Amino acid sequence: MAALSRIFQSACTIVLGYGNQISSQETEKIQKIKMKKEDDYGEICASSSFSEGFQMPLHYPRYKKGDYEKMEEWKLDILLKQYGFLNFNGTLEEKRTFAMGTFLWPDQL
């Protein structure tokens, strides 16, 4: 908030030549605008399914072992990110092995 106020004051100084001579009425208007934006943001966040943390996808992946063995790396990356493995660093084979071990039942391996 303070940074936004400083930016606004700087803009007034440069463009309008006001300097730090912003009237109390103008300051109140700025505060009302800031509060309105915060309220709007709060409503958007409260009304949407926005979440601060990880949210498990509704459906478990329905791939077979052969699907994982043929799956391209970019698709594996997306799949792993969807299920919370955000920074899985490894080779393509390590990603495939991990995905099969995670998403397939033992009798499917």
TISEMAR-715004 format. One line per 2 residues: number of its first residue (from 1); their letters; for each residue x, y, z negated of N, C-alpha, C, CB. Coordinates in Angstrom, 1 decimal, m for minus. Glycine has a CB too. Layout:
REM TISEMAR-715004
NUM> A> X/Y/Z/X/Y/Z/X/Y/Z/X/Y/Z ~ ...
//
This chain:
REM TISEMAR-715004
1> MA> 0.8/m1.2/0.0/0.0/0.0/0.0/0.9/1.3/0.0/m0.9/0.0/m1.2 ~ 1.9/1.3/m0.8/2.7/2.4/m0.9/3.4/2.6/0.4/3.7/2.3/m2.1
3> AL> 3.8/1.6/1.0/4.5/1.7/2.3/3.6/2.3/3.4/5.1/0.3/2.8 ~ 2.4/1.9/3.4/1.4/2.4/4.3/1.2/3.9/4.1/0.1/1.7/4.3
5> SR> 1.1/4.3/2.9/1.0/5.7/2.5/2.2/6.5/3.0/0.8/5.8/1.0 ~ 3.4/5.9/2.8/4.6/6.6/3.2/4.6/6.8/4.7/5.9/5.9/2.7
7> IF> 4.2/5.7/5.4/4.2/5.8/6.9/3.2/6.9/7.3/3.8/4.4/7.5 ~ 2.1/6.9/6.7/1.1/7.9/7.1/1.6/9.3/6.8/m0.2/7.7/6.3
9> QS> 2.2/9.5/5.7/2.8/10.8/5.4/3.9/11.2/6.3/3.3/10.8/3.9 ~ 4.7/10.2/6.7/5.8/10.5/7.7/5.2/10.9/9.0/6.7/9.3/7.9
11> AC> 4.1/10.2/9.4/3.4/10.5/10.7/2.9/11.9/10.6/2.3/9.5/11.0 ~ 2.3/12.3/9.5/1.7/13.6/9.4/2.8/14.7/9.5/1.0/13.8/8.0
13> TI> 4.0/14.4/8.9/5.1/15.3/8.9/5.6/15.5/10.3/6.2/14.8/8.0 ~ 5.7/14.4/11.1/6.3/14.5/12.4/5.3/15.1/13.4/6.7/13.1/12.9
15> VL> 4.1/14.6/13.4/3.1/15.0/14.4/2.4/16.3/14.0/2.0/13.9/14.5 ~ 2.0/16.4/12.8/1.2/17.6/12.4/1.9/18.7/11.7/0.0/17.2/11.6
17> GY> 3.1/18.3/11.2/3.9/19.3/10.4/3.4/19.5/9.0/3.9/20.6/11.2 ~ 2.6/18.5/8.5/2.1/18.7/7.2/3.1/18.5/6.0/0.9/17.8/7.0
19> GN> 4.0/17.6/6.3/4.9/17.3/5.2/4.2/16.5/4.1/5.6/18.5/4.6 ~ 4.5/16.7/2.9/3.9/16.1/1.8/2.7/16.9/1.2/4.9/15.8/0.6
21> QI> 2.2/17.8/2.0/1.1/18.7/1.6/m0.2/18.1/1.9/1.3/20.1/2.1 ~ m0.5/16.8/1.7/m1.7/16.2/2.0/m2.7/16.6/0.9/m1.6/14.7/2.2
23> SS> m3.9/17.1/1.2/m4.8/17.5/0.2/m5.4/16.3/m0.5/m6.0/18.3/0.8 ~ m6.0/16.5/m1.7/m6.5/15.4/m2.5/m7.7/14.8/m1.7/m7.0/16.0/m3.8
25> QE> m8.4/15.6/m0.9/m9.5/15.0/m0.1/m9.0/14.1/0.9/m10.3/16.1/0.6 ~ m7.9/14.4/1.6/m7.3/13.5/2.6/m6.8/12.3/1.9/m6.2/14.3/3.3
27> TE> m6.2/12.4/0.7/m5.6/11.3/0.0/m6.8/10.3/m0.4/m4.9/11.7/m1.3 ~ m7.9/10.9/m0.8/m9.1/10.1/m1.1/m9.6/9.3/0.1/m10.2/10.9/m1.7
29> KI> m9.6/10.0/1.3/m10.0/9.4/2.5/m9.1/8.2/2.9/m10.0/10.4/3.7 ~ m7.8/8.4/2.7/m6.9/7.3/3.0/m7.1/6.2/2.0/m5.4/7.8/2.8
31> QK> m7.3/6.4/0.8/m7.6/5.4/m0.2/m8.8/4.6/0.1/m7.7/5.9/m1.6 ~ m9.9/5.3/0.6/m11.1/4.6/0.9/m10.9/3.7/2.1/m12.2/5.7/1.2
33> IK> m10.2/4.2/3.1/m9.9/3.4/4.3/m9.1/2.1/3.9/m9.1/4.2/5.3 ~ m8.1/2.3/3.0/m7.4/1.1/2.6/m8.2/0.1/1.8/m6.2/1.6/1.6
35> MK> m9.1/0.6/0.9/m10.0/m0.2/0.2/m11.0/m1.0/1.1/m10.7/0.6/m0.9 ~ m11.5/m0.3/2.1/m12.4/m0.9/3.1/m11.7/m2.0/3.8/m13.0/0.2/4.1
37> KE> m10.5/m1.8/4.3/m9.8/m2.8/5.0/m9.5/m4.0/4.1/m8.4/m2.3/5.5 ~ m9.2/m3.8/2.8/m9.0/m4.9/1.9/m10.2/m5.7/1.6/m8.4/m4.4/0.5
39> DD> m11.4/m5.0/1.5/m12.7/m5.6/1.3/m13.0/m6.5/2.5/m13.8/m4.6/1.0 ~ m12.8/m5.9/3.7/m13.1/m6.6/4.9/m12.3/m7.9/5.0/m12.9/m5.8/6.2
41> YG> m11.0/m7.8/4.7/m10.1/m8.9/4.7/m10.5/m10.0/3.7/m8.6/m8.5/4.4 ~ m10.9/m9.6/2.5/m11.4/m10.5/1.5/m12.6/m11.3/2.0/m11.7/m9.8/0.2
43> EI> m13.6/m10.5/2.6/m14.8/m11.2/3.1/m14.5/m12.2/4.2/m15.8/m10.1/3.6 ~ m13.6/m11.8/5.1/m13.2/m12.8/6.2/m12.6/m14.0/5.6/m12.2/m12.1/7.1
45> CA> m11.7/m13.9/4.6/m11.0/m15.0/4.0/m12.0/m15.9/3.2/m9.9/m14.6/3.1 ~ m12.9/m15.3/2.5/m13.9/m16.0/1.7/m14.9/m16.7/2.6/m14.6/m15.1/0.8
47> SS> m15.3/m16.1/3.7/m16.3/m16.7/4.5/m15.8/m17.8/5.5/m17.0/m15.7/5.3 ~ m14.5/m17.8/5.7/m14.0/m18.8/6.7/m13.4/m20.0/6.0/m12.9/m18.1/7.5
49> SF> m12.9/m20.9/6.8/m12.3/m22.1/6.2/m10.9/m21.9/6.0/m12.6/m23.3/7.0 ~ m10.4/m20.7/5.9/m9.0/m20.3/5.7/m8.5/m20.9/4.4/m8.7/m18.8/5.8
51> SE> m7.4/m21.5/4.4/m6.9/m22.1/3.2/m5.4/m21.7/3.0/m7.1/m23.6/3.1 ~ m4.9/m21.5/1.8/m3.5/m21.1/1.6/m2.6/m22.4/1.8/m3.4/m20.6/0.2
53> GF> m3.1/m23.5/1.5/m2.3/m24.7/1.6/m2.6/m25.7/2.7/m2.4/m25.5/0.3 ~ m2.1/m26.9/2.6/m2.3/m27.9/3.6/m3.7/m28.4/3.5/m1.3/m29.1/3.4
55> QM> m4.4/m28.7/4.6/m5.7/m29.3/4.7/m5.6/m30.5/5.5/m6.7/m28.2/5.2 ~ m6.0/m31.6/5.0/m5.9/m32.9/5.7/m7.0/m32.9/6.9/m6.2/m34.1/4.8
57> PL> m6.5/m33.2/8.1/m7.5/m33.3/9.2/m8.6/m34.3/8.9/m6.8/m33.7/10.5 ~ m9.7/m34.1/9.5/m10.9/m35.0/9.2/m10.7/m36.5/9.6/m12.1/m34.5/9.9
59> HY> m10.0/m36.7/10.8/m9.9/m38.0/11.3/m8.5/m38.5/11.2/m10.4/m38.1/12.7 ~ m8.3/m39.8/10.8/m7.1/m40.4/10.8/m6.7/m40.8/12.2/m7.1/m41.7/9.9
61> PR> m5.4/m40.6/12.6/m5.0/m40.9/14.0/m5.4/m42.4/14.4/m3.5/m40.8/14.1 ~ m5.9/m42.5/15.6/m6.4/m43.8/16.0/m5.5/m44.3/17.1/m7.8/m43.7/16.5
63> YK> m4.2/m44.3/16.9/m3.3/m44.8/17.9/m2.8/m46.2/17.5/m2.0/m43.9/18.0 ~ m2.4/m47.0/18.6/m1.9/m48.3/18.4/m0.4/m48.2/18.4/m2.5/m49.3/19.4
65> KG> 0.3/m49.3/18.1/1.7/m49.4/18.1/2.3/m49.0/19.5/2.2/m50.8/17.7 ~ 1.7/m49.5/20.5/2.1/m49.2/21.9/2.0/m47.7/22.2/1.3/m50.0/22.9
67> DY> 0.9/m47.1/21.6/0.7/m45.6/21.9/1.9/m44.8/21.3/m0.6/m45.1/21.3 ~ 2.3/m45.2/20.1/3.4/m44.5/19.4/4.7/m44.8/20.1/3.5/m45.0/17.9
69> EK> 4.9/m46.0/20.7/6.1/m46.3/21.4/6.3/m45.5/22.7/6.2/m47.8/21.7 ~ 5.1/m45.1/23.3/5.2/m44.3/24.5/5.0/m42.8/24.3/4.1/m44.8/25.4
71> ME> 4.6/m42.4/23.1/4.3/m41.0/22.8/5.5/m40.1/23.0/3.7/m40.9/21.4 ~ 5.2/m39.0/23.7/6.3/m38.0/23.9/6.6/m37.3/22.6/5.8/m37.0/25.0
73> EW> 7.8/m36.7/22.5/8.3/m36.1/21.3/7.4/m34.9/20.8/9.7/m35.6/21.4 ~ 7.0/m34.1/21.8/6.2/m32.9/21.4/4.8/m33.3/20.8/5.9/m32.0/22.6
75> KL> 4.3/m34.4/21.3/3.0/m34.9/20.8/3.2/m35.5/19.4/2.4/m35.9/21.7 ~ 4.3/m36.2/19.1/4.6/m36.7/17.8/4.8/m35.5/16.8/5.9/m37.6/17.8
77> DI> 5.5/m34.5/17.3/5.7/m33.3/16.4/4.4/m32.7/16.0/6.6/m32.3/17.1 ~ 3.5/m32.5/16.9/2.2/m32.0/16.6/1.4/m32.9/15.6/1.4/m31.8/17.9
79> LL> 1.5/m34.2/15.9/0.8/m35.1/15.0/1.3/m35.1/13.6/0.9/m36.5/15.6 ~ 2.6/m35.0/13.5/3.3/m35.0/12.1/3.0/m33.7/11.4/4.8/m35.2/12.2
81> KQ> 2.9/m32.6/12.1/2.6/m31.3/11.5/1.2/m31.3/11.1/2.9/m30.2/12.5 ~ 0.3/m31.9/11.8/m1.2/m31.9/11.5/m1.4/m32.6/10.1/m2.0/m32.6/12.6
83> YG> m0.6/m33.6/9.9/m0.7/m34.4/8.7/0.2/m34.0/7.6/m0.6/m35.8/9.0 ~ 0.8/m32.8/7.7/1.6/m32.3/6.5/3.1/m32.5/6.6/1.1/m32.8/5.3
85> FL> 3.6/m33.2/7.6/5.0/m33.4/7.7/5.6/m32.3/8.5/5.3/m34.8/8.3 ~ 5.7/m31.1/8.0/6.0/m29.9/8.7/7.4/m29.8/9.3/5.8/m28.7/7.8
87> NF> 8.3/m30.2/8.6/9.7/m30.1/9.0/10.4/m31.5/9.1/10.5/m29.2/8.0 ~ 9.8/m32.3/9.9/10.4/m33.7/10.0/11.5/m33.6/11.0/9.3/m34.7/10.4
89> NG> 12.7/m33.6/10.6/13.9/m33.6/11.4/14.4/m35.0/11.7/15.0/m32.6/10.9 ~ 14.5/m35.4/12.9/15.1/m36.7/13.2/15.0/m36.9/14.7/14.3/m37.8/12.5
91> TL> 15.6/m38.0/15.1/15.5/m38.3/16.5/14.1/m38.8/16.9/16.6/m39.5/16.8 ~ 13.9/m38.9/18.2/12.6/m39.3/18.7/12.3/m40.7/18.1/12.6/m39.4/20.2
93> EE> 13.2/m41.6/18.1/13.0/m43.0/17.5/12.6/m42.9/16.1/14.2/m43.9/17.8 ~ 13.3/m42.1/15.3/13.0/m41.9/13.9/11.6/m41.4/13.7/14.0/m41.0/13.2
95> KR> 11.2/m40.4/14.5/9.8/m39.9/14.4/8.8/m41.0/14.7/9.7/m38.7/15.3 ~ 9.1/m41.7/15.8/8.1/m42.8/16.1/8.0/m43.9/15.0/8.6/m43.5/17.4
97> TF> 9.2/m44.3/14.5/9.2/m45.3/13.4/8.4/m44.7/12.2/10.6/m45.6/13.0 ~ 8.7/m43.5/11.8/8.0/m42.9/10.7/6.5/m42.8/10.9/8.6/m41.5/10.4
99> AM> 6.1/m42.4/12.1/4.7/m42.3/12.4/4.0/m43.6/12.4/4.5/m41.6/13.8 ~ 4.6/m44.7/12.9/4.1/m46.0/12.9/4.0/m46.5/11.4/4.9/m47.0/13.7
101> GT> 5.0/m46.3/10.6/5.0/m46.7/9.2/4.0/m46.0/8.4/6.4/m46.5/8.6 ~ 3.7/m44.7/8.8/2.7/m43.9/8.1/1.3/m44.2/8.5/3.0/m42.5/8.2
103> FL> 1.0/m44.3/9.8/m0.3/m44.3/10.3/m0.9/m45.7/10.6/m0.5/m43.4/11.4 ~ 0.0/m46.7/10.7/m0.5/m48.0/11.1/m0.5/m48.9/9.8/0.4/m48.7/12.1
105> WP> m1.5/m49.8/9.8/m1.6/m50.8/8.7/m0.5/m51.8/8.9/m3.0/m51.5/8.7 ~ 0.0/m52.5/7.8/1.1/m53.4/8.0/0.8/m54.5/9.0/1.3/m54.1/6.6
107> DQ> m0.4/m55.0/9.2/m0.7/m56.0/10.1/m0.7/m55.5/11.6/m2.0/m56.7/9.9 ~ m0.6/m54.2/11.8/m0.6/m53.6/13.1/0.9/m53.4/13.5/m1.3/m52.3/13.1
109> L> 1.8/m53.4/12.6/3.2/m53.2/13.0/3.7/m54.5/13.6/4.1/m52.9/11.7
//
